Amino acid sequence: MLFDTVKSLIAKQLKADESTITRETRLVEDLNADSANVMVMIMDLEDQFGIMVEDDQIMKMKTVGDVVDYIDSHK
C-alpha cells in the first residue's frame, strides 16, 4: 500500500517511530523535519516512485497525507 511505503521512508529519513505516523502527521511540526530533511525525503520518494516533484509543490506538502496524495496523482 502506498501509504505504508511512504510512511516507512519518512520514518527512516526522519528517524521517527513509524507507529506514530498517520496521514495527518505534520512533517515539520510533528516530525521536526527541516528543509534539508524534506529535500532528501523528496529525492528518496522520487527515486522510489519514478516521479519528479516540482519545487513549488514541495512547500505545499504539510502532512504525510499530502505527500501520499501527491505521489498517488503523479505516478
PLY file of the C-alpha trace (Angstrom):
ply
format ascii 1.0
element vertex 75
property float x
property float y
property float z
element edge 74
property int vertex1
property int vertex2
end_header
0.00 0.00 0.00
1.30 3.44 -0.95
0.78 4.98 2.48
2.80 2.23 4.20
5.70 2.66 1.78
5.73 6.44 2.21
5.37 6.15 5.99
8.32 3.75 6.15
10.53 6.02 4.04
9.61 9.09 6.08
10.18 7.29 9.39
13.59 6.11 8.25
14.61 9.50 6.88
13.43 11.47 9.91
14.31 8.82 12.50
10.71 8.77 13.69
8.65 5.98 15.22
6.73 4.55 12.28
3.84 3.50 14.52
3.13 7.15 15.38
2.85 8.35 11.76
-0.63 8.86 10.30
-1.91 10.69 7.21
-2.50 13.71 9.46
1.06 13.75 10.85
2.67 17.10 10.00
6.19 16.89 8.59
7.61 19.98 10.28
5.54 20.39 13.43
5.15 16.71 14.39
8.26 15.10 12.89
10.64 18.05 13.31
11.68 17.97 9.66
13.75 20.88 8.43
14.14 21.93 4.81
17.19 19.68 4.31
15.29 16.67 5.70
12.36 17.39 3.41
14.57 17.73 0.32
16.32 14.40 0.98
12.99 12.75 1.72
11.53 14.06 -1.56
14.56 12.83 -3.51
14.17 9.38 -1.95
10.48 9.35 -2.83
11.24 10.48 -6.40
13.70 7.59 -6.77
11.31 5.10 -5.17
8.31 6.01 -7.30
9.96 7.29 -10.50
8.37 10.74 -10.28
9.60 14.33 -10.25
8.28 16.72 -7.61
8.32 20.38 -8.59
9.86 22.73 -6.05
6.69 24.78 -5.66
4.79 21.59 -4.79
7.23 20.60 -2.04
6.28 23.64 0.05
2.59 22.67 -0.23
3.22 19.25 1.35
2.48 19.81 5.02
1.33 16.34 6.11
2.18 12.74 5.32
-1.21 12.53 3.61
-0.26 15.44 1.33
2.84 13.52 0.24
0.87 10.31 -0.36
-1.82 12.14 -2.35
0.79 13.89 -4.50
2.57 10.64 -5.31
-0.72 8.88 -6.00
-1.76 11.53 -8.52
1.64 11.68 -10.28
2.79 8.09 -10.62
0 1
1 2
2 3
3 4
4 5
5 6
6 7
7 8
8 9
9 10
10 11
11 12
12 13
13 14
14 15
15 16
16 17
17 18
18 19
19 20
20 21
21 22
22 23
23 24
24 25
25 26
26 27
27 28
28 29
29 30
30 31
31 32
32 33
33 34
34 35
35 36
36 37
37 38
38 39
39 40
40 41
41 42
42 43
43 44
44 45
45 46
46 47
47 48
48 49
49 50
50 51
51 52
52 53
53 54
54 55
55 56
56 57
57 58
58 59
59 60
60 61
61 62
62 63
63 64
64 65
65 66
66 67
67 68
68 69
69 70
70 71
71 72
72 73
73 74
